[in-house]
Amino acid sequence: MRLKVFLPLAAAAALATTGCDSDTTARRKQAEARAESAARQVYVPPGKLDDYYAFLSGGQSGSVFVYGIPSCRFIKEIPIFEPRAALGYANNPGSETYKRLAATGPLWGDTHHPVLSQTDGRYDGRWLWINDKANDRVAKIDLRTFEVAAIAVVPNLQGAHGLAAWLPSCKYVFVNGELETDAAGNTTDPEKYRSVVAFLDAETLETKFQISFVGNADIASSGKDGRYVFVTMYNTENAVSSEGMIEFDRDAVGAIDVPLAEKALAEGKYTTINGVPVIESEKVPGVLTLIPVPKNPHGCNVTPDGKYVLASGKLSPTVTIIDAKTLKVIAEPEVGLGPLHTTFDNRGNAYTSLFVDSQIVKWNIEKAIAGKPDYIVDRVDVHYNVGHTKAAGADTSHPSGDWLLSLNKLSKGMFLPVGPAMPESQELIDISGDRMRVVAAFPSLPEPHDAVMVHRSVLEDIVVQTHEPQPAAVKMGEEKVVRNGNRVDVYMTCIRSKFVPEQFEVHEGDEVRLHLTNVETVRDMTHGIAIPRLGINIAVDPGQTAEATFIAGKPGTYWYYCTWFCSALHLEMRGRMLVKPKGAELNDHLGPLAKEEKLRSVQPAAASAYE
């Protein structure tokens, strides 16, 4: 009898175990299928190009990082506010890049918000602007060369944080002063603290005027019709402690009427502070309108159609929807815990980052305004504690609606351990369907805050891969050494696999100014020159000229060599600077290869082999 009882039980247990195994196997196969599908989406074969450039701010790295999307391959670092010896950027005190950077402040920066230029509501591929929060600077990047074109200090503010372009014209880029100060009197009295929003000429980066007010300005966004720009203001208390900054139940979004500000400027309704016209908001009614929103808002984003401004609640689980023309609050939907930033697709949906929930939430704007209960479309977990999020083209009037980046603040074991300081975690999300899918995660250097994505078709006819020779370029056959007292100018060329001159002589203590031109005419043939013991390192791309100034050291031989591998004779590409005692006779003979026709004779027979 006992056998009869246990046989059915054993059979049932076996069936249950088999069922569990079957369920586990099915789930595993589903997970494998999803992973395989995601891998196919982001795979870009060798030799093929990504669809998008993604520009990620580098935070305390002082740079902008360029990635390809969807592969998430790192392509380039654009050094801006910090020297980069690897790229020959601002690391030589006598170089032009060093002098430009040092003239504007410290040799480090904190980049936050990359902004792309637009024409008629679309990215046009001309410029990328970026702020330095730590040192109150704005830089402009020329997207033909992916190099810094200008850096400017913004007067009268501290904490140059939110940055945006005034649309649709991009006549100005405007930057918010997040940290309050008394720029007029330079006092330490908090009662006199104010902040400004500074409007810079988008081409020259000259500060044209500023709007001054009590409180602070955080994140920036522009309307689409050439009237208002918007800023979030989390310290309307004008407090100096974190406790004081959360005292009020409501803070504000500030709407600045730019045409009215220009009119006030023309009528002389401003005070000049440190050489800049400053319009005090309370003296020009209507130039700044404060729109009450839940306390301590953060993100500020205008929808692609320009109809609404969305302010993310941060301490409130809501996003406030504001009519961009009437400046009235029309809805305040709940989206989750810790909403920070919002981005958009081309189907009327918003995507809000939730720092506390570690999620991206997708919601429909018009449904939320109408009060419909199904305005939340989807949620997806991200890893971990997302800050900014940005969809492709979301700052324009024509977003793409395919890819979204989640710029996460913590990685918590997502990648191989490399010590206590963990890499930043970025995730790529497919938003092309009704449901979102995280398809890739990739690490980055610290610390991307925001990003913009532009389709490669916008830049394909703009980006150059060889420089047009500048008037200061040294031509082959015109290399020379020019002496003027203890100042020595060396005009040098480089090409596979020669420096000309290969030798020059100076006196101990001479001020040497090296002018180096890369006379290559094919792409991807960068050369460099390093002079050991003198700290000199220059990089020059094809057609480019760079300069460095240094003081000749003690008498002796100082070899210089090419730092970028360029040919089979790369190691032989070197020369000598001969430093002689003061008063010693110098030989200015540059050698037989200083003539153009002879220089050409040492060229590789088939230059196309290096293409």
C-alpha positions as CSV (number, residue, x, y, z in Angstrom):
1,M,0.0,0.0,0.0
2,R,2.8,2.4,0.8
3,L,4.3,1.7,-2.6
4,K,1.0,2.6,-4.2
5,V,0.9,6.0,-2.4
6,F,4.5,7.0,-3.2
7,L,4.5,6.0,-6.9
8,P,2.0,8.7,-7.9
9,L,3.8,11.3,-5.7
10,A,7.1,10.4,-7.3
11,A,5.6,10.7,-10.7
12,A,4.1,14.1,-9.9
13,A,7.4,15.3,-8.5
14,A,9.2,14.2,-11.6
15,L,6.6,16.0,-13.8
16,A,7.0,19.2,-11.7
17,T,10.8,19.0,-12.0
18,T,10.5,18.5,-15.7
19,G,8.1,21.4,-15.9
20,C,10.5,23.7,-14.0
21,D,13.4,22.6,-16.1
22,S,11.3,23.3,-19.2
23,D,10.4,26.8,-18.0
24,T,14.0,27.6,-17.1
25,T,15.2,26.4,-20.5
26,A,12.5,28.4,-22.3
27,R,13.4,31.5,-20.3
28,R,17.1,31.0,-21.1
29,K,16.4,30.6,-24.8
30,Q,14.3,33.7,-24.8
31,A,17.0,35.7,-23.1
32,E,19.6,34.3,-25.5
33,A,17.3,35.3,-28.4
34,R,16.9,38.8,-27.1
35,A,20.7,39.2,-26.6
36,E,21.4,37.9,-30.1
37,S,18.8,40.4,-31.5
38,A,20.4,43.2,-29.6
39,A,23.9,42.2,-30.7
40,R,22.7,42.3,-34.4
41,Q,21.3,45.8,-33.9
42,V,24.5,47.3,-32.7
43,Y,27.0,45.3,-34.8
44,V,28.7,47.4,-37.4
45,P,31.2,45.3,-39.4
46,P,34.8,46.4,-39.8
47,G,35.1,49.0,-42.6
48,K,31.4,50.1,-42.3
49,L,30.3,53.3,-40.7
50,D,27.9,54.0,-37.9
51,D,24.7,55.9,-38.6
52,Y,25.2,58.6,-35.9
53,Y,27.9,60.6,-34.2
54,A,27.2,60.9,-30.5
55,F,29.0,63.8,-28.8
56,L,29.2,63.2,-25.0
57,S,30.4,65.9,-22.6
58,G,33.5,64.8,-20.7
59,G,32.7,66.4,-17.4
60,Q,35.9,66.9,-15.3
61,S,37.9,65.5,-18.2
62,G,37.4,68.9,-19.8
63,S,36.7,67.2,-23.2
64,V,34.0,66.1,-25.6
65,F,34.0,62.3,-26.4
66,V,32.8,61.2,-29.8
67,Y,31.2,57.7,-30.2
68,G,29.6,56.0,-33.1
69,I,26.0,54.9,-32.8
70,P,24.7,52.1,-32.8
71,S,28.1,50.3,-32.4
72,C,29.0,52.5,-29.3
73,R,32.6,52.5,-30.6
74,F,34.8,55.3,-29.1
75,I,36.1,57.3,-32.1
76,K,37.7,60.5,-30.8
77,E,38.3,62.7,-27.8
78,I,38.1,66.4,-28.6
79,P,40.4,68.1,-25.9
80,I,39.1,71.6,-25.0
81,F,39.8,72.8,-21.5
82,E,42.7,70.5,-20.6
83,P,46.0,69.8,-22.3
84,R,46.3,66.4,-24.0
85,A,49.9,65.4,-24.8
86,A,48.7,62.4,-26.8
87,L,47.1,64.8,-29.3
88,G,49.7,67.5,-29.0
89,Y,47.0,69.8,-27.6
90,A,48.0,72.7,-25.3
91,N,50.7,70.7,-23.6
92,N,53.6,73.0,-24.8
93,P,53.6,76.4,-23.1
94,G,54.8,78.1,-26.3
95,S,52.1,76.6,-28.5
96,E,49.1,78.6,-29.8
97,T,46.6,76.1,-28.2
98,Y,48.3,76.4,-24.9
99,K,48.4,80.2,-25.0
100,R,44.7,80.4,-26.0
101,L,43.7,78.1,-23.2
102,A,45.9,79.6,-20.5
103,A,44.6,83.1,-21.4
104,T,41.1,82.1,-20.5
105,G,41.7,80.4,-17.1
106,P,43.1,77.2,-15.5
107,L,44.3,74.2,-17.5
108,W,41.4,72.1,-16.6
109,G,37.6,72.3,-17.1
110,D,34.2,70.7,-16.4
111,T,32.2,70.2,-19.6
112,H,28.5,69.6,-19.3
113,H,26.2,70.5,-22.2
114,P,27.2,70.0,-25.8
115,V,25.0,72.1,-28.3
116,L,24.9,71.6,-32.0
117,S,24.2,74.5,-34.5
118,Q,20.9,74.4,-36.4
119,T,19.4,75.9,-39.5
120,D,15.6,75.7,-40.1
121,G,15.1,73.4,-37.2
122,R,17.7,70.8,-38.3
123,Y,21.3,70.3,-37.3
124,D,23.6,71.9,-39.9
125,G,27.0,70.5,-39.0
126,R,28.8,73.8,-38.5
127,W,29.5,74.2,-34.8
128,L,29.4,72.4,-31.5
129,W,29.4,74.6,-28.4
130,I,30.3,73.4,-24.9
131,N,30.4,75.0,-21.5
132,D,33.0,74.8,-18.7
133,K,31.0,75.0,-15.5
134,A,34.1,75.3,-13.2
135,N,35.7,78.2,-14.9
136,D,32.9,80.1,-16.6
137,R,33.9,79.5,-20.1
138,V,32.3,78.5,-23.4
139,A,34.1,76.9,-26.3
140,K,33.2,76.5,-30.0
141,I,34.2,73.4,-31.9
142,D,34.6,73.5,-35.7
143,L,33.0,70.4,-37.0
144,R,35.0,70.5,-40.2
145,T,38.1,69.5,-38.2
146,F,36.6,68.5,-34.8
147,E,39.0,71.0,-33.2
148,V,38.6,74.0,-30.9
149,A,37.9,77.2,-32.8
150,A,37.4,79.6,-29.9
151,I,37.3,79.8,-26.1
152,A,35.8,82.7,-24.2
153,V,35.4,83.6,-20.6
154,V,31.9,84.8,-19.6
155,P,32.0,87.7,-17.1
156,N,29.7,88.4,-14.2
157,L,28.7,84.8,-13.4
158,Q,29.9,81.7,-11.6
159,G,29.0,78.2,-12.5
160,A,28.4,78.4,-16.2
161,H,26.0,75.5,-16.3
162,G,23.0,75.3,-18.6
163,L,23.9,76.0,-22.3
164,A,21.6,76.3,-25.3
165,A,21.3,78.1,-28.7
166,W,18.6,80.6,-29.3
167,L,16.4,79.1,-31.9
168,P,15.6,79.1,-34.8
169,S,18.5,81.4,-35.8
170,C,21.3,80.4,-33.5
171,K,22.2,84.1,-33.3
172,Y,23.1,83.6,-29.7
173,V,24.2,80.8,-27.4
174,F,23.2,81.5,-23.9
175,V,24.6,80.2,-20.7
176,N,23.2,80.2,-17.1
177,G,25.0,81.3,-14.0
178,E,24.1,78.6,-11.5
179,L,26.1,80.0,-8.6
180,E,25.0,83.3,-7.1
181,T,27.4,86.2,-6.8
182,D,27.7,90.0,-6.4
183,A,29.4,90.8,-9.7
184,A,28.7,94.5,-9.4
185,G,30.2,95.1,-5.9
186,N,32.3,92.0,-5.4
187,T,31.0,91.8,-1.8
188,T,30.4,88.7,0.3
189,D,26.9,89.8,1.4
190,P,24.3,87.2,0.3
191,E,21.6,89.9,0.2
192,K,23.4,91.3,-2.8
193,Y,23.8,88.0,-4.6
194,R,22.3,87.7,-8.1
195,S,22.7,85.4,-11.1
196,V,22.7,86.1,-14.8
197,V,21.9,84.4,-18.1
198,A,24.5,85.5,-20.5
199,F,23.9,85.8,-24.3
200,L,27.0,85.3,-26.4
201,D,27.4,85.9,-30.1
202,A,27.3,82.4,-31.5
203,E,30.1,83.1,-34.0
204,T,32.6,85.2,-31.9
205,L,31.6,84.1,-28.4
206,E,31.5,87.7,-27.3
207,T,29.1,88.3,-24.5
208,K,26.5,90.7,-26.0
209,F,24.3,91.2,-22.9
210,Q,23.1,89.5,-19.7
211,I,19.8,89.3,-17.8
212,S,20.3,89.7,-14.1
213,F,17.9,88.5,-11.3
214,V,17.7,87.3,-7.7
215,G,18.0,83.5,-7.5
216,N,19.9,81.2,-9.8
217,A,19.6,79.5,-13.2
218,D,20.2,75.8,-13.8
219,I,19.4,74.1,-17.1
220,A,18.6,75.9,-20.4
221,S,16.4,75.3,-23.4
222,S,15.1,77.5,-26.2
223,G,11.7,78.0,-27.7
224,K,11.5,77.4,-31.5
225,D,10.0,80.7,-32.6
226,G,12.6,83.2,-31.7
227,R,11.0,84.7,-28.7
228,Y,11.5,82.9,-25.3
229,V,14.3,81.0,-23.8
230,F,13.7,79.0,-20.7
231,V,15.8,78.2,-17.6
232,T,15.0,76.2,-14.4
233,M,15.6,78.0,-11.1
234,Y,16.0,75.8,-8.1
235,N,17.1,78.5,-5.6
236,T,14.5,81.2,-5.7
237,E,15.1,81.4,-2.0
238,N,18.6,82.9,-2.9
239,A,19.9,80.8,0.0
240,V,23.5,79.8,0.6
241,S,22.9,76.4,2.3
242,S,21.4,73.3,1.0
243,E,18.7,73.4,3.7
244,G,17.8,77.0,2.7
245,M,17.6,76.0,-1.0
246,I,14.8,73.5,-0.3
247,E,12.7,75.8,1.9
248,F,10.1,76.9,-0.6
249,D,7.4,74.5,-1.7
250,R,7.6,76.0,-5.2
251,D,10.5,77.2,-7.3
252,A,10.3,78.4,-10.9
253,V,11.0,78.1,-14.6
254,G,12.2,81.5,-15.9
255,A,11.1,82.6,-19.4
256,I,13.3,85.3,-20.9
257,D,11.8,87.4,-23.7
258,V,14.8,87.8,-26.0
259,P,13.4,90.4,-28.4
260,L,12.2,92.5,-25.4
261,A,15.8,92.2,-24.0
262,E,17.2,93.4,-27.3
263,K,14.8,96.3,-27.3
264,A,15.8,97.3,-23.8
265,L,19.4,97.1,-24.8
266,A,18.8,99.4,-27.8
267,E,17.1,101.9,-25.4
268,G,19.9,101.9,-23.0
269,K,18.0,100.2,-20.2
270,Y,21.0,98.4,-18.7
271,T,23.9,98.8,-16.4
272,T,27.5,98.1,-17.6
273,I,29.3,95.6,-15.3
274,N,32.8,94.6,-16.2
275,G,32.3,95.8,-19.7
276,V,29.0,93.9,-20.4
277,P,25.5,95.4,-20.6
278,V,23.4,93.8,-17.8
279,I,19.7,94.2,-17.8
280,E,18.2,93.9,-14.3
281,S,15.0,92.0,-14.8
282,E,12.9,94.0,-12.3
283,K,13.6,97.2,-14.2
284,V,12.3,95.9,-17.5
285,P,8.8,94.4,-17.0
286,G,8.2,91.3,-19.0
287,V,11.8,90.5,-19.8
288,L,11.8,87.7,-17.2
289,T,8.6,85.8,-16.3
290,L,8.7,83.3,-13.4
291,I,6.5,80.3,-13.8
292,P,5.9,78.4,-10.5
293,V,6.7,74.7,-10.5
294,P,7.4,72.1,-7.8
295,K,10.4,72.8,-5.7
296,N,14.0,72.3,-7.0
297,P,13.3,71.5,-10.6
298,H,16.2,70.4,-12.8
299,G,15.7,69.5,-16.5
300,C,14.2,72.1,-18.9
301,N,13.3,70.9,-22.4
302,V,11.2,72.4,-25.2
303,T,9.2,69.9,-27.3
304,P,10.2,69.5,-31.0
305,D,7.1,71.3,-32.2
306,G,7.9,74.2,-29.8
307,K,4.4,74.0,-28.1
308,Y,5.5,73.0,-24.6
309,V,8.3,73.4,-22.1
310,L,8.8,70.5,-19.8
311,A,10.4,71.0,-16.3
312,S,11.5,67.8,-14.5
313,G,10.7,67.8,-10.8
314,K,13.7,66.2,-9.3
315,L,12.3,66.3,-5.8
316,S,8.8,65.9,-7.1
317,P,7.7,62.7,-9.0
318,T,6.2,65.0,-11.7
319,V,7.0,66.8,-14.9
320,T,5.5,70.2,-15.3
321,I,4.1,70.9,-18.8
322,I,4.1,74.7,-19.6
323,D,2.5,76.3,-22.7
324,A,5.5,77.9,-24.5
325,K,3.5,80.9,-25.7
326,T,1.1,81.7,-22.9
327,L,3.6,80.6,-20.2
328,K,0.8,78.9,-18.3
329,V,1.1,75.5,-16.6
330,I,-1.3,73.1,-18.3
331,A,-0.5,69.7,-16.7
332,E,1.7,68.1,-14.1
333,P,1.8,64.3,-14.7
334,E,3.5,61.9,-12.4
335,V,6.2,59.8,-14.0
336,G,8.3,58.3,-11.2
337,L,10.9,59.0,-8.6
338,G,13.7,61.5,-9.3
339,P,12.8,62.9,-12.7
340,L,15.8,64.8,-14.1
341,H,15.7,65.3,-17.8
342,T,13.3,64.7,-20.7
343,T,13.9,64.0,-24.4
344,F,11.7,63.3,-27.4
345,D,10.9,61.1,-30.4
346,N,9.0,62.0,-33.6
347,R,5.7,60.4,-32.5
348,G,4.7,62.8,-29.7
349,N,6.3,60.8,-26.8
350,A,8.6,62.1,-24.1
351,Y,11.3,60.1,-22.3
352,T,12.2,61.1,-18.8
353,S,15.2,59.9,-16.8
354,L,14.4,58.8,-13.3
355,F,17.4,59.0,-11.0
356,V,15.9,57.3,-8.0
357,D,14.1,54.6,-9.9
358,S,17.0,54.0,-12.3
359,Q,14.6,54.0,-15.2
360,I,13.7,55.7,-18.4
361,V,10.0,56.3,-18.6
362,K,8.2,56.8,-21.9
363,W,5.0,58.8,-21.9
364,N,2.7,60.5,-24.3
365,I,2.5,64.2,-24.0
366,E,-0.9,64.9,-25.4
367,K,-2.5,62.1,-23.4
368,A,-0.9,63.5,-20.2
369,I,-2.3,66.9,-21.0
370,A,-5.7,65.4,-21.6
371,G,-5.6,63.6,-18.3
372,K,-5.9,60.2,-19.8
373,P,-4.9,57.4,-17.5
374,D,-2.8,55.5,-20.1
375,Y,-0.3,58.3,-20.8
376,I,2.5,56.1,-19.5
377,V,3.6,54.0,-22.4
378,D,6.6,52.0,-21.1
379,R,9.4,51.8,-18.6
380,V,12.9,50.3,-18.8
381,D,15.5,49.7,-16.1
382,V,18.9,51.3,-16.6
383,H,22.2,50.7,-14.7
384,Y,22.3,52.8,-12.6
385,N,20.9,56.2,-11.4
386,V,20.5,57.9,-14.8
387,G,21.2,61.6,-15.1
388,H,20.7,63.0,-18.6
389,T,19.1,61.2,-21.4
390,K,19.1,62.2,-25.0
391,A,17.4,60.8,-28.2
392,A,18.8,61.4,-31.6
393,G,17.9,64.8,-32.9
394,A,15.7,65.6,-29.9
395,D,16.8,69.2,-29.7
396,T,15.7,69.9,-33.2
397,S,12.2,70.2,-34.7
398,H,12.8,66.8,-36.4
399,P,13.9,64.1,-34.0
400,S,14.7,60.7,-35.4
401,G,12.8,58.5,-33.1
402,D,15.2,55.5,-33.2
403,W,18.0,55.7,-30.6
404,L,18.3,57.1,-27.1
405,L,21.2,57.3,-24.8
406,S,20.9,56.9,-21.0
407,L,23.9,58.6,-19.3
408,N,24.1,56.8,-16.0
409,K,25.9,58.1,-13.0
410,L,26.9,54.7,-11.4
411,S,28.1,51.4,-13.0
412,K,28.2,49.2,-9.9
413,G,30.0,46.2,-11.4
414,M,28.7,46.5,-15.0
415,F,32.3,46.2,-16.3
416,L,35.6,44.5,-15.3
417,P,36.8,45.8,-11.9
418,V,39.6,48.4,-12.2
419,G,39.9,49.5,-8.6
420,P,37.7,51.7,-6.4
421,A,37.1,54.3,-9.1
422,M,34.6,52.7,-11.5
423,P,34.0,53.7,-15.1
424,E,30.9,55.7,-16.1
425,S,28.1,53.6,-17.6
426,Q,26.2,54.6,-20.7
427,E,23.4,52.6,-22.3
428,L,21.9,52.6,-25.7
429,I,18.2,52.1,-26.0
430,D,16.1,51.2,-29.0
431,I,13.0,53.5,-29.0
432,S,11.8,52.7,-32.5
433,G,8.9,50.5,-31.4
434,D,6.2,50.8,-28.7
435,R,8.5,49.1,-26.2
436,M,11.9,50.3,-25.3
437,R,14.9,47.9,-25.4
438,V,18.3,48.3,-23.8
439,V,20.6,46.9,-26.5
440,A,24.1,47.9,-25.4
441,A,26.1,49.3,-22.4
442,F,29.5,50.9,-22.7
443,P,31.9,52.5,-20.3
444,S,33.5,56.0,-20.7
445,L,36.0,58.2,-18.9
446,P,34.5,60.6,-16.3
447,E,32.1,62.1,-16.6
448,P,29.6,62.6,-19.4
449,H,26.7,64.8,-18.3
450,D,24.8,65.3,-21.5
451,A,25.0,64.3,-25.2
452,V,23.8,65.1,-28.7
453,M,23.5,62.8,-31.6
454,V,23.6,63.8,-35.3
455,H,23.2,61.6,-38.3
456,R,26.4,61.1,-40.3
457,S,24.7,62.4,-43.5
458,V,24.8,65.9,-41.9
459,L,28.5,65.8,-41.6
460,E,29.7,63.7,-44.5
461,D,30.2,66.7,-46.8
462,I,31.5,68.9,-44.1
463,V,34.2,67.0,-42.2
464,V,37.7,67.4,-43.8
465,Q,40.5,64.9,-43.4
466,T,43.3,67.1,-44.7
467,H,43.9,70.7,-43.7
468,E,44.0,73.5,-46.3
469,P,47.5,75.0,-45.9
470,Q,47.4,78.3,-44.0
471,P,49.4,81.4,-44.9
472,A,51.8,80.5,-42.1
473,A,52.5,77.1,-43.6
474,V,56.1,76.1,-44.3
475,K,56.5,75.0,-47.9
476,M,58.8,72.3,-49.1
477,G,62.0,73.8,-50.2
478,E,61.5,76.9,-48.1
479,E,62.6,75.4,-44.8
480,K,65.0,77.7,-42.9
481,V,66.5,78.9,-39.6
482,V,66.1,82.6,-38.9
483,R,68.1,84.2,-36.1
484,N,67.3,87.5,-34.3
485,G,69.5,87.9,-31.3
486,N,68.7,85.1,-29.0
487,R,65.4,84.4,-30.8
488,V,65.7,81.5,-33.3
489,D,62.8,80.6,-35.6
490,V,63.0,77.1,-37.2
491,Y,60.7,76.6,-40.2
492,M,60.4,72.9,-40.6
493,T,58.4,70.4,-42.7
494,C,57.7,66.8,-42.1
495,I,56.7,64.1,-44.5
496,R,57.2,60.3,-44.7
497,S,59.9,59.8,-43.4
498,K,61.8,63.0,-43.0
499,F,62.1,66.2,-41.0
500,V,63.6,69.1,-42.9
501,P,65.9,70.3,-41.5
502,E,67.2,67.1,-40.0
503,Q,69.6,69.2,-38.0
504,F,69.9,72.8,-36.7
505,E,72.1,74.6,-34.2
506,V,71.3,77.0,-31.4
507,H,73.0,78.6,-28.4
508,E,72.3,77.6,-24.8
509,G,69.5,79.8,-23.5
510,D,68.2,80.7,-27.0
511,E,64.4,81.1,-27.3
512,V,63.5,78.6,-30.0
513,R,60.3,78.9,-31.9
514,L,59.5,75.8,-34.0
515,H,57.1,76.1,-36.9
516,L,56.2,72.6,-38.1
517,T,54.1,71.9,-41.2
518,N,52.9,68.5,-42.2
519,V,53.2,68.6,-46.0
520,E,51.4,65.3,-46.6
521,T,48.4,65.5,-48.9
522,V,46.7,62.2,-48.1
523,R,44.4,61.5,-45.2
524,D,45.3,59.7,-42.0
525,M,49.0,60.6,-42.1
526,T,49.6,62.4,-38.9
527,H,53.1,63.2,-37.8
528,G,54.4,64.4,-34.5
529,I,57.6,65.7,-33.1
530,A,58.9,65.2,-29.6
531,I,62.1,66.6,-28.1
532,P,63.0,64.6,-25.0
533,R,64.2,66.4,-21.9
534,L,62.5,69.6,-23.1
535,G,58.9,68.5,-22.7
536,I,58.0,69.3,-26.4
537,N,55.4,67.3,-28.2
538,I,53.5,68.5,-31.3
539,A,51.0,66.7,-33.5
540,V,50.2,67.8,-37.0
541,D,47.6,66.4,-39.3
542,P,48.0,66.5,-43.1
543,G,48.3,70.1,-44.2
544,Q,48.4,71.5,-40.7
545,T,50.9,73.8,-39.1
546,A,51.7,74.0,-35.4
547,E,54.1,76.0,-33.3
548,A,55.9,75.6,-30.0
549,T,58.3,77.9,-28.2
550,F,60.9,76.7,-25.7
551,I,64.3,77.6,-24.2
552,A,67.3,75.7,-25.4
553,G,68.8,73.7,-22.6
554,K,72.4,72.9,-21.7
555,P,75.0,72.3,-24.5
556,G,74.6,68.9,-26.1
557,T,72.7,66.9,-28.6
558,Y,68.9,66.9,-28.4
559,W,67.3,64.4,-30.8
560,Y,63.8,65.0,-32.0
561,Y,61.7,62.2,-33.5
562,C,58.3,61.5,-35.0
563,T,55.7,60.3,-32.4
564,W,53.0,59.0,-34.8
565,F,53.8,55.8,-36.6
566,C,53.8,56.7,-40.3
567,S,55.8,54.3,-42.4
568,A,58.3,51.5,-42.4
569,L,61.0,54.1,-41.8
570,H,59.2,55.7,-38.9
571,L,62.0,55.0,-36.4
572,E,64.5,56.6,-38.8
573,M,62.4,59.8,-38.9
574,R,64.4,61.9,-36.5
575,G,66.8,64.8,-36.3
576,R,69.1,66.7,-34.0
577,M,69.0,70.0,-32.3
578,L,72.6,70.8,-31.5
579,V,72.9,73.2,-28.5
580,K,76.3,75.0,-28.3
581,P,77.7,77.2,-25.6
582,K,76.9,80.9,-25.8
583,G,79.2,82.7,-28.3
584,A,80.2,79.5,-30.2
585,E,80.1,79.5,-34.0
586,L,76.9,78.1,-35.4
587,N,76.4,76.3,-38.7
588,D,73.2,77.2,-40.6
589,H,73.6,74.6,-43.3
590,L,70.3,72.7,-43.4
591,G,71.5,69.7,-45.3
592,P,71.0,68.4,-48.8
593,L,67.3,67.5,-48.3
594,A,66.1,71.0,-47.9
595,K,65.5,71.4,-51.6
596,E,62.0,70.5,-52.8
597,E,63.1,68.4,-55.7
598,K,65.5,66.3,-53.6
599,L,62.9,66.0,-50.8
600,R,60.5,64.5,-53.2
601,S,63.1,62.0,-54.3
602,V,62.8,60.3,-50.9
603,Q,59.0,59.9,-51.1
604,P,57.6,56.4,-51.2
605,A,57.0,55.3,-54.8
606,A,53.3,54.6,-54.2
607,A,51.8,57.1,-51.9
608,S,48.4,55.6,-52.5
609,A,49.5,52.6,-50.5
610,Y,49.1,54.7,-47.4
611,E,45.5,55.6,-48.2
